[in-house]
Amino acid sequence: MSKRGNSEGSIYQRKSDGRWVGSFVGATGKRVYVYAGKSDNTQRAARRKYDAAKRAEAEGVSATDGRLTVERFLDTWLHDHMATRVLPSTFRSYETKVRLHISPRIGRIRLTRLSPQQVEKMMGDSLAKGIVARSVHHHRAVLRAGLNVAMRWGLVGRNAAALAEPPKVPEYKVRPLSLADAKALLKCMAGDRLEALYTVALSMGLRQSEALGLRWS
């Protein structure tokens, strides 16, 4: 091994083949090695992988555990990484999709062995059970977000969800209310406790969540 550069820690270049390598002792006490890619065999590339592996260890995901499953990774990603980075409602949505739709189908697969074909089968199984295509799209989006972090941590070399082809979502033509329809709706709602809600939502074109988030002030 060649002499390490100043302040490079455990980033070094092997004399045997010139490959740049990063090395550190993981949480399990075993030494972890990461390597610059063959097409990008640079000190900087090795440093990126070294830093990603160290971050993964800090997040509680051992880079030395080759048996790490999709379910275990997603659980760590959700509770130790996403919980403090998104709104509580967003976290609940992610957690529900992982717990009910992703982990039951592909959770036992080793993270490093997850393939685009397995992700596509997961989506196909969901469609076969009557889950609408748009929801299946959302499941894939959550998995893709998690695997992006796995790539950044150096746990996988590709994002199987990003490579998987999602199902086609049928396009529904929206028929807006005519002026007569709008007047009829407001007439029906006159005196109802939600009259103000419908009136504001209809006149402003608000989404349901936006209308329900309004305060009297």
C-alpha positions, -999 to +999 in steps of 0.1 A: +000+000+000+012+035-008+016+061+018-017+078+028-020+115+020-022+141+047-056+142+065-068+114+044-074+091+073-080+056+060-082+065+023-053+049+004-042+035-029-031-001-032+003-007-047-008-041-061-033-027-086-036+011-080-071+008-067-082+035-042-097+021-010-114+034+021-112+015+053-126+018+089-138-004+118-175-008+117-200-010+146-197-048+147-159-045+152-152-058+117-131-037+093-152-023+065-136-017+030-151+004+003-136+008-032-136+034-059-153+022-091-132+008-119-144+036-142-138+062-116-108+050-097-099+083-079-092+093-044-123+115-045-145+086-055-131+065-026-137+093-002-174+096-013-180+059-007-160+061+026-181+090+039-214+073+028-205+041+046-196+060+077-229+079+076-248+046+073-230+033+104-240+065+122-276+060+112-276+025+127-273+005+095-242-017+096-223-015+063-207-049+073-240-068+074-245-085+041-277-100+054-294-066+057-330-070+044-352-045+026-376-045+056-348-038+081-333-011+060-366+007+054-374+005+091-341+022+100-345+047+071-380+057+083-375+059+121-338+070+123-336+092+092-370+104+079-388+109+112-369+141+119-369+153+083-405+153+072-439+164+086-456+139+109-484+134+083-458+126+056-440+102+079-473+084+087-480+081+050-446+066+043-447+043+073-481+030+063-471+023+027-439+005+039-457-016+066-488-026+045-476-027+009-438-029+006-424-050+034-450-078+032-440-084-005-403-077-007-392-071+029-374-104+033-352-099+003-316-089+010-312-052+002-282-059-021-301-085-040-332-065-047-338-063-085-361-042-107-379-073-116-388-080-080-401-044-076-422-048-107-436-081-093-444-062-061-464-037-081-481-063-102-492-082-071-507-050-056-526-043-088-539-079-088-553-074-053-573-044-065-550-015-055-553+013-080-524+022-102-519+056-087-515+042-053-490+016-066-471+045-081-469+060-046-456+028-032-428+028-057-420+064-050-415+057-013-393+027-020-373+048-046-368+075-020-355+050+006-332+033-020-318+067-029-306+070+007-293+035+006-272+044-025-259+076-007-249+055+023-230+031+001-253+001+008-264-006-028-249+003-061-282+010-079-318+019-072-340-010-082-372+010-078-360+037-101-351+011-127-385-007-124-412+003-148-443+016-130-479+007-142-497+031-164-521+054-146-555+058-164-563+094-172-596+107-159-612+137-176-623+162-150-657+177-156-659+210-137-692+223-123-711+246-145-725+278-132-759+262-128-744+233-109-725+255-086-756+276-078-776+244-072-748+230-048-747+262-028-785+263-026-785+227-012-759+236+014-777+267+027-780+265+064-757+235+067-729+237+093-704+233+065-719+259+043-690+283+047-665+255+039-683+246+006-687+283-004-651+292+001-638+259-015-661+264-045-653+301-051-615+297-045-610+263-062-593+249-031-582+214-026-599+195+002-568+196+024-564+233+018-601+240+026-600+219+058-568+237+069-584+271+070-591+289+103-619+313+111-593+340+116 
